[in-house]
Amino acid sequence: MRRHALTYRSFGKPLEKLSMETTDVPSRAKGKLRVRMLCAPVNPSDLIPITGAYSHRIKLPAVAGYEGVGRVIDAPRKYADLIGKRVLPLRGDGTWQTILDCDPALAVPVPDAIPDVVAARAYINPLAALTMLETWPVKGKRVLLSGAGSNCADYLGAWAYHHGAREVAGIYRSESRVARLEQLGIKPVSIRDASKISDVARESELVFDSLGGPVASNILQLMAPDAMFIAYGLLTGQAIQLDTKPRAHYRRFHLRDSLARMSAEAWQHKFSHIWRLLSQADMPNYQVFPSQGWRQAVERALCQSGQKVLLDFTLHLHD
């Protein structure tokens, strides 16, 4: 059996550093599940580490990809009932490969009613959005999202209404996002409309920011006392810089910090909630690329106005 894995051996631009490497598959690690990957998304959170942004916690060479869905093909006797079933093989080896071994306590079984393309994207963005909404309640509040149109912001906006938000506005960078925002009930605000951004910043009681940079800095300076600003991303690649101390409360959110404190039991319970939410969600359009077409997939994912992207590993099923 051969394994095909999108691997990077040094940090830099993903299109320059990634390569599809083929190796023999070793014996299954003791106590692990062996999973054959079906498909995996291409997210900013998959590409940013390749640039070296988190080099202090990545050991090279590394296989890219943080989420995806696969089918169990081998397991210890205790977990033999999982053979043939779909799981999310998470929090271990990179998911952009055809075969991987994972911790059975952290492998998340996928309900039969959830399609592969939904299951593949059920981890980072849904779990981050749900955790933030549970940590900072939105009930009765005016909520502002920056980087609106991203997967995580979509979930934050749609699920904020489930959690009782009074109103949700979203700052978008591409006009292609407007129809989607309106469909979700999120009031669109163009990133080029500085006056409107200032108005909505003053009115917002809770901000979830994925942009960073000057826009986020301006919002934070304008927010009212006792309002809450949550920084969870840095899509602009620029830090928030302030001239004076803001009146609003500032907090940072990193999903990995929450995971470090989460037991395996709590982890599995979170997904029981996520499956219910996703079964009712209207997922954005996606474009599927065969894993051999990973270059085109990454190029599309790097476009702000591009569709969501999935890598399909099933063409390698008989290798």
N, C-alpha and C positions, 0 to 999 in steps of 0.2 A: 504494500500500500504506500502511495506517495502523498505527501502534503504539499499544497501550494499556499504560500503565505506572502502577503504584501508586507515587506520588511524594510526598515530603515536602519542604517548602520552609522549614520552621523546626522547632525541636525542641520536644517536648512529648509529651502522651499520644497513642499511636498512632491511636486512634479519632478523635481531633480533628485530627491533623496529616496523616494520609494522605488522598490523593484519587486517583481514577483519571483520569489525564490522557491525552488522545488527540492524537497529532501525526502528521504525515507522516513516513515513514521516509526518511532521507537515503541517498545512495549508500553501498554497503558500503565500510568503511574498508579501505585498501590492506593486503593481507597478513592480513586477518582472516577468520574464518569467520562466516557469518551463520546464526543459529540461530532457529528458531521454537519457543518454549517449549511444552512439553506440560503439566507440572505442577511445583509447588514446595511445600515444606512451610512451615508457620508455626511457627518455633521461638522460644524466648526470646532466642536470639542474633540473631534477625532484628528483634525488637521493641525490645530494650534500646537499640540505637544511636539509634532514633527519639526516645527520651526525652532525648538529649543526653549520655548517659553517656560517649561517646567523641567528643565534639564536636571535639576538637583534631585528629582525623585524618579527619574527614568534611567533604567540600566540598558545600555545598548549592547548588541543589536536588539531591536524590539519589533514585534508585530503590531501594526496599527489597528485601530478600531476598538471601541469600548462597548458596543452593544450589537445585538443581532439575535436571530433565532436559528436553532439547529435541531437535529433529531439524534437521540441517544442511540448509539450502536453497540456499546459495551458498558458494563457496570459491575461493581462488586455485588456479591450475592444479596447483600442487604437492600440494594437498590435495583434489583433485577426487574422489578415491575415497571421501571422507567424505560427499559429498552423498547425502542420503536416509537416512543412518545417525544413530542416537541418540548424543548426547554429553552430558557434564556440562560446561556452559559456565561455568567457575569462575574466581574470583580476578580478576574484571573488573567490568563493569557489574552493577547489581542484577538479580536473576533474576525479580522480580515484574513481568514485562512480557511482551508477546507476541513481540516480535522483539528480539534483541540480537546484537551483534558481539563475538567473543571471540578471544583469542590461540590459534591452533591448537596451539602447543606445550604449552599447559596444558589444552586441551579433552580430556576423558577419554572415550574410546570405551566404550560400554556393551555388554557381551556380550548376545547375543540371548536367552539364558535368563533374564536378570534383568528382572522386570516394571518398568514405569514407576514404580509406587508405591514400589518398593524402591530403584531407581536415584536417585529424586528426593531421598532421604534418606541417600545414601551418602557424603556429604562430611564435614560438621562433626563430628557425634558419632562416627561410626565411626573417622574419621582421628584425632580427639583421643584416643579410648580406646586405639586401637592404639599411638599414639605414646607415651602415658603408660606403657603396659604394657611397651613396649620400653625405655623410659628407666629405669623403676624396676621391676626384676624382682620378681615375686610368688611365684616357685617356693618351695614349702614354707612359706609365710607365712600368717598370719591377716590378712585384709583387711577393712577397714571402709569402706563407702560412705555418705556423707551425701547427702541429696537423692535417695535410692533411689526408683526408679520413673520417673525422667527417662530419656530416650533414651540419653544418654551413660553414665549409671550402669548401665543395662541391659547395654550392651555391655561395660563394664568388668567387671561381675559375671560375665556368661556367659563372656567370653573369659579372665578371670583363671583360671578352672578349666582352660581349654585350655593356659594358661601354667604350670600346676602349683600353683596356690594351694591351701593346705591347707584353708581355710575362708573363706567370704565372708559378711559380715553387712551389712545395709542399713538405714539410718534413714529411715523414710518419714513423710510429713506427712499423707497421706490414706489411710483404710482401704481405699479402692478399689484401692490398689497391692499389697495383701498377696498376693492370689492370683497375680499376675504374678511377684512376687519368689519365692514358693515354687516356682513352675513353673520358674524359672531356677536353683533351688538356692541362692538367697540367703536367709539367715536374717533374717526381718523383725524390726525393732526400732522401736517407736513413738517418735516425737519427744516424746511426752508422758510417756514412761517414763524419768525422769531417772536412777533407780537402775540400770536396765538399761543405759542409755547409758554411765554411769560404769564399769560392769563391763566392757563390751565395749571401751571406750576403753583401759582398762588392759591388756587382753589383745591388742590389735591391734598388729601390727608395721608395718603400712602402711595409711594412711588417705588416701582420695581424697575431698576435700571440695568440694561445689558449693554449700553453703549460706552459709558465713560466719556472722557474728553470734554470739550468746551460746552456741549449741550447739557450734559449731566451736571457739570459744575454750575452752570447758570440756573438750572432747575433747583438744585440744592440751596443756592444762595437766596432764592425767591420764596421758598416754602415757609409756611407759617410756623410759629412756635408749636411744639408738641406734635407736629406732623412727623412721619417716619419715611426715611429714604433707605431703600435696600439695594445695595450694589451687588449684582450677581454675575456680571459679565463685563467684557471689555472688547466689544466688537470693533471699536474704532482703533484699538491698539494704543490709546492714549489714557493716561491716568487722570483722575479728577484733581484739579488744582483750584484752591480757594484763596481769595484775597483776605477774607475775614472768616472767623468761626461762624458756621451756619447756625441759625436758630433752631432748625429741625434736627431731629435725632438721625444719626447716620449709623448704619449697620452693614456689614459685609456678609454675604452668604456663599459658602462653598459646599457643594453637595458632599464632597469627600469628608468634610468635618462631621457631617451628620452620620455618614456611613460608619465612621470610626467608632461611634458610640452605639451603633445599632446591633442588637443581637440577631442571630440567624432567624429566630422565631418572629421578631418584629419585622425583619426584612420581608419574610414571606407574607406576613399580614398586610404590609403596605401594598403588596401586589394584588392581594384579593380585592382591595379597594380600587386600585388602578384598573383592573380588568373590568370592573363594573362601570367605571367612568368612560373607559375607551369604547366599551360596547355601545355607548350612547353618543359618542363623539362623531362629528363630521370631520374626517381626516382631510388634510390638504392633498392636492394632487401630487403625484410622485412619478418619477421616471426611473425605469429599471435598466441597468446596464449589466451585461455579462461581466464576470470578474476579470476576464481578459481585457475588457474595455475600461479598465479602472482609470486610465489617463483622462478619457472623455468624461467619466463620472466626476473626477476631482475638479476638472475644469468647470463643469456645470455647477458644482457645489460652491465654487469660489465666486460665481456671479451673484450679485445681490438680488437680481430679479429672477434668478433661475428657479426651476421647480425643485422640490425636494428629491433627493437622489438615493437609490438603493443599489447595492451590488448583489448580483445573483450568482451564487456559488454552485448551483445545481448542475451546470454544464460540466463540472469536474467530478460528478458523482461516481463515475465508473473508473476513475484513475486509480 
